[in-house]
Amino acid sequence: MAAMAEKLSTLDPFSQLDQFVPAISDLFTQIKLKAPLARQKIAEIVEDITEMAEVAPNATLAAIHLSRQQSPVKQSVYSTVLAYRMARVLKLDDTTRQNLLYAVLTCNMTFYEYQVLLNTIQGKLTDAQIQKLQKHPLQAAQHMEDAGFSHPDLIKAIRQHHERLDGSGYPNRISGNALSPLALIIQICETYTARIDHRAYRKAGNPREALAPLIADQNPRMKEMLLIFARAIGIYPPGTWVKLTSQEIALVVAHQPSQPIPEVRALFNSSGLPYAGPLKRDCTLAEFKILGSTTPPSLPSVDLAAMF
């Protein structure tokens, strides 16, 4: 308990999670150059990210949902956290979990520079842009193989992370049982992190909106994985703004694995005026029941990081 308390006192996902962005950018360069230290580097990054997700799970999830980081590489960091949460629920063995986390961290390494431009495009992509987009899974897998990462499950997950169960994905239109289970996990995590992020062509979505394209999929495998995802982070994950039956606006501060109802703190009254400090609300009571996700009327004056 003392060791856990010490780690909690030194970990601050709100300031530290985004510090992985430059380290991961450097990792991508090392992998492309086939640098001998790439294997050690990726192991260290994954260990540090998963330790943060394990020791301070609520703060880590909140940091993702409240992030203002602009670099597209943040998706690698955030998706790795979410994939780790799913791996815990699924009780994956060490090798499978490592393959999953290495894959989710690196699968877009050839795409991020181009994504900065794509995020600003409001119209349809050109044929050339689509062609370049659809090459990146194979390019990333090839870079990993060239750098000495040869486990077939890892390479398969990277190659297939944009395939879809109905065969509508890319680059090879793989469908059904041919789709890697690790690729399916990556697909869910990436779809989620992309859609809770603001883009030029759309506003950031709330958690339920973020998964809407996948929720519409009637495939039993997808439905099962979405349930796993909900168990991993909660229906209303930490860092989500919610409206209560009291008409107050509250922030979710803790996911409770034993029950679907999260722990929240009210920060704005029914008129949208901020409270002097966060007020604990019991969402099992009818007067404080969660009505749904929302956005705060203004920036809160309290230190959000201090609430986790």
N, C-alpha and C positions, 0 to 999 in steps of 0.2 A: 504493500500500500504506500509506503514511504517513497519507493522508487517511482511509482505511478504519479504521486503528487508532485515529485520533483520534475518529471517530464512535462506534466500539465502546466507547471509554472514557467517553463522555458519555451514551450511551443505556443506560437501565435499564428495560426493559419491565415488570419486577415492580413498580416504583413509578410509572412514567410512563404505562403503557397505560390504567389506570383514570382517569387525569386527563383523558382525552378525554370522559368521561361528562358533566360539566357543560357542556363546550363544545358537545357534540352536542345536549343539551337546549336550549341557547340557540339553536343553529342551527334546530331545529324551530320555535321561536317566531318566528324571523326569517322562515322560509319561510311560515308561516301568516299572518304580517303583510305578506307580499310586500315585505319590506325589500330595498332596492337592494343591500345588502352581502351578501345570502344567497349569491349566486354565488361571491363571493370567499371567504366563510367556508367553504363546503363544499369548495372547491378546496384551501384550506389544510389543513383537517382530513384530507382524503383523502391529500394529499401527505405529511403528517406520519406518518400511520398506515402507509402503504406504505413509507416510508423505514425505519421501525422494523422492519417485517417483512422488508425486504430486507437491511438491515445486520446485524441480530441475529435471524435467523430462529428459531434454536433457543430462545433466551431468550423471544422473543415467543410462540411456541407453548406453551412451558412456563408462562408467566404466565397464559395462558388456562386451561390444564388445572388449575393450582393456585390459581386465583382464589378469593377470598372476598368479592368485590364483591357487594353486595346489590341495587344498582339494576338494574332490568330493561333500562335503556338500554345496559348492558354488552353485550347481545346484538348491538347495532348495531356496536359496536367490534370484537368478536371475529369476527362474521360477515364484516366487511370484510377482516380479516386473512386469513381462510380463503379468501374469494373471490379475493383478490389472489394467494394461493398457487396457486389453480386457474388463474387467468388466465395466470400465468407458464408453467405446464405446457402450456396450450393455445396459448400464443404469440398471444394476442389482440392486435389492433392497438390503437393508442392510444385511438381514439374508442370502440371497443367496450368496452375495459377501463374507460374513464371512465364509460360508461353503466352498466356492471355495478356499479362501486363506488358511484356516486351512488345507484343503485337499492337496493342492499343496505343502505346507510347510512340511507336515509330511508323505506323501505317500511312500517315499523311506527310512523311518527311519531304517528299518531292513536290508537294502541292502547296505548302504554306505561303511561299513567296507569291505564287499566282493568286492565292486566295485573297490577299490584301486587295488586289484589283477587283476580283469577282464580287467582293462584299460591297463594292460601290456601284455595281451595275444594276440598274433598275429594270431594264428591258430583258428580252430573251437573249440567251447566249448564242453566239455565232457557231456554225458547224466546226470551225477550227478550235474555238474555245471548248466546245463539248468534247472533241476528240482528245485534246490535251488533258482535260479533266479525267476522262475515262482511262487514261494510261497510267495514272499515278499509283494504283494498287500494285500493278505488275512491276513498275519501276522501283517502288519501295521494297518489295519482296526480293528483287534482284540485288539491290544494294545490301540488304541484310545477308543474303546468301554469300555475296562476294566478300563480306566482312567476317564470314565464318560462323554465322548463325544458321545452322542447318536443320534444326528439328522440324520435321515435316508438319507438325500441328501448328507451329509458329508461322511458318511460311504460308501454309494454306489459309490461316486466319487473315493474314495481311492481304493476300491475293483476293480473298472473297469478302472483305469487309463492306463492300458496296453492292454485293449481290443481294437479291431479294428472294424470299421463299416462293413467290409466284413467278419467278423467272424474269422479272422486269428490271433487274439491276444490271450492273456492269462490272467487269468488262466482258464476261463470257456468258451472261444470262443463265447462270446456274440456278437450279430450283430445288425445292423439296428437301429430301433427306441427303442430297449431295452437298448441301450447304453446311459448312463447318459450324458446330455449336459455339465455338469461340468467336467466329465471325458474327454470329447472331447477337452475342453479348455486346461486341464492339458496335454493331449497328445501332442497338438501343441506346448505348451510352453516348455515341456521337450524335445521333438524332436529337437526343435530349439536350446536350450541351450546346449544340448549334442553335436550337430553336428558343432557348431561354436567353440567347444573346441577341443584342440589337444589330440589325443589318440595314443597309440603305433601302432595301426593297420591302422590309417589314419591321414591325415593332417586336421587341422581345416578348415572348409568350410566357404565360404562367405554366407551372408544372403540368397541369392537365392538358392545356393547349399544346404543349411541347410534344406530347406523346400521341396526339390525335391521329397523325398519319399511320402510326403503328397500331393504335387501338382499333382502327377501322379494319385491320387485317383479321380475317376470320380463321386463319391457320392455327390449329391447336398448339403448335410449337411456339408461335409468337405469343399467344395468350398466356401460356405457361411462363414464358420468360418475362413477360410484363408483370405478372404476379410476383415473380422473384424480385424484379426491380422495385416494385412498390414495397415489398418487405424490406428491401435493402436500405431505402432512403426515406420511406414514408409517403403517404398520399399527399401530405403537405410537408415537404422537407424543411429542416431548419434553414432559416433565411427567407422563407416565403411570407409575404404579407397576406393577411386574411381579414375578412370582415366578419364580425360576430353578430348574433341576433340583437345584441345591445346597440348595434350600429357603430360600435367602436372599431378602430383599425388596430390590429395586433400583429406582432411578429412571432413566427414560430421559432422557438429557441431549443427545442429538444424533440427528437424522434424517439418514441417509446416502442421498442420492438414487440413488447407483450400486448400492445393494444394499438388500434389505428388512430386514436385521438391523440394529437400531439400536445406538448406543453407550450403555452404562448404567454406573451406579455403585451398588454394593451399600451399603446403609445399615443393614440389620438382618441379624443372623445367623439360622441355621436355627431358633433358639429364640425369635426375635422380639426379641432384645436388640439395642440400637443399637450400632453400631461407633463408635469415637472420631472417625472421619472417613470420608468416602466412599472406597470401594475399587473400582478399575476392574476390570470383568469382561468377558472376551471371549466374547460370546454365540455365536460360531461354534463354540466348543468344546462337546462333549457335556455336560461337567460344569456348564456355565453357560448351557445352552440356556433360552430363555424358554418357560415353561409357559403363561403367560397373564397377563391383567391382574389386579390385586388391590388391596387397600387396606393402608396401613401399619398395624402394630399399635399405634403411638402417634405423636405428633408428633415428627419428628426434631429432634435438638438442633443440627444443623448449619444454617448459613445456606444455604438452597436456592438463592437468587438467585446466590450466589457460585460455584455449580457450573456456570454457563452463560456 
